[in-house]
Amino acid sequence: MAKLVIQGRNRLKGSVRIGGSKNSSVAIIPAVLLGDGQSTLENVPAIRDVQVFAQILQDLGALVSLNENTMTISPNGFSSHVAPYDLVRKLRASYYLMGVLLAKFGRAEVGLPGGCDIGPRPIDQHLKGFRALGAEVSVEGGVVRLGARKLEGAPIYLDIPSVGATINIMLAACMAEGTTLIENAAKEPHVVDLANCLNSMGARIHGAGTDIIRVKGVKALKSTCHSVIPDNIEAATYMMAAVATGGDVEVHGVITKHLEPVIAKLREAGAETEENGDYVRVIGPERPDPVNVKTLPYPGFPTDAQQPLTAMLSRARGVSVIQESVFENRFGYISELVKMGANIKVQGKTAVVEGTSRLVGSPVRATDLRAGASLMVAGLSAEGTTEVYGLEIIERGYESVVDKLTALGADVQRVEDG
Amino acid sequence: MAEFEETRFFQVKTEKENKTREIILKVYQALKEKGHNPVSQIAGYLLSGDPTYITSHANARSLVRKVERDEILEELIRVYVEQYE
């Protein structure tokens, strides 16, 4: 185990290049197994979730090589429809193997997914989609078994715009017979990125990024070379860290459109922002103004950015209200922020943050990825030393986090803990 | 000089139309160079508003945001109608 040791109150200053999107990568990496040859993925972030997925693919028989931010994946040798349970439970996104294995082999056995403990995230919408396409579905002993003689396109209405279900149905449907219509689909950027990747392999997916996606099944897919889009949550985290420390930071290599809700809230908090091409500059005030936020599916304020925002608002000049409407249990980290002097009360899915002039460094524990990001932002703005235990959890989604923060002038160290 | 004796109507393209057209063509070319189906990708962008559809190659992703989507659509419809009316 490792911890992140932060000496706080350094104003972050300078520029940081944002890596590839974690959420896109974990959908696209298994997707290219559907091609008929070796595919190359560029701008893949060097994070733990990617490494775990690479291992899962190797266990399934695929040839995988990862060189810095470029990954090559060859489906030659990919022959097993059974995903390795011990690895699958480490990674929530491993459930995308259901759609891939079902499309490729007409059957799949995948353990129920692991990942961050942020409340129940049922996969009923995924299973509803697979059934609509003609698959038989059973869930026994924590394993999902899928089988279909052939998959046939169908209209599928999602009860909620689930990103995971939208992606899994796209994967399963792209080689089905006929047309699949996904209604009330998720519109997140990584849904579009996956559609782009599959289309470059010969799929015929239209409407990604809108609430109706049409997938016309094709007989086969070819290999591709695809560049993953930048990670809007990584960018949002550095932007919030800049505001929390009264800093002046440019995040480079981003798609500014994907950051619109974040930029809007940072401006409300008194930050100055400047957008140009593929970068955003954020200049933080001495202390942020309070803001009210409700998390929503894209293009609303992203649930993954709620935690670092709450940390930032812990030092605001007034009371902020944060409503979490996407997941059930995303305030687990707040007890750790309170240890650092934050004044936050949680009732159900609402957190009331009464800003305080100072946070104080403390030993805290990252219970999930974005909770870790929150504690990191809090530690950067706190007086004294903060030790964030569970750095590996942060490294699941943040590439070279120590190096990037150090380059921005933060006093941070990775320390092995026992 | 007889050919200039009749009154003629000259349509001068506005700067905005020229800029929009130039951007559409540059974005089309960048998508083509990267092996995408440019028509499908641009249609996806116009429908969704998500620049993920547009490659970052040749700065196309930044370029496409220099004009509003409705201006791109207007230019496409105007040129189409001029062609087939």
Interface residues (C-beta under 8 A of the other chain):
Chain A: K187 P189 V192 D193 A195 N196 N199 S200 H206 G207 A208 G209 T210 C225 S227 I229 I255 T256 K257 H258 G277 D278
Chain B: G35 H36 N37 S40 Q41 A43 G44 L47 S48 G49 D50 P51 T52 Y53 T55 S56 N59 R61 S62 R65
